[in-house]
Amino acid sequence: MKLRPLSTADESTVLAFNAAESHLDKLGPDRLDWLRLIAAHAAVVDVDGDVAGFVLTFAPGSAYDGLDFQWFAETYADRYLYLDRLVIAEPYRRQGIATSVYKAVERAARPFDRLVCRVQSDPPDIPSLALHAARGFVEVGKLQRPDGTTSAMLSKELV
């Protein structure tokens, strides 16, 4: 498994992976292209030449306009790296791939002191909540989203 930069050739696969996850904000080609350009990390997970997933992170001060990102900016100023989404395709789950990606992202986040993300908590995304708890993330707040769901705002200190 390796991480490599997300390219325009990967966009249709990434959009399909994103669409398969009901708890994620929807993406279209233009939005994905813009996010790829402003992201701190926009990478695909490559397993033997196949795209097995993708990850997007954003650093403080980026032009990212997500509600969750803004919540963390107000809470932590510039001392965080925001993990917007990590998606591993179904055939590649439960193989330690997400753990490997988290380790890489956590290394990249060390200069910021913490890695933060949001996970849907109402209705709950139970697998994601469990994964984040196992990785040492703690809930630092809740955010009511415009679609009526509630997000658990999670943080992992890396110092």
Secondary structure, 3 states (H helix, E strand, C coil): CEEEECCHHHHHHHHHHHHCCCCCCCCCHHHHHHHHHHCCEEEEEEECCEEEEEEEEECCCCCCCCHHHHHHHHHHCCCCEEEEEEEECHHHCCCCHHHHHHHHHHHHHHHHCEEEEEEEEECECHHHHHHHHHCCCEEEEEEECCCCCEEEEEEEECC
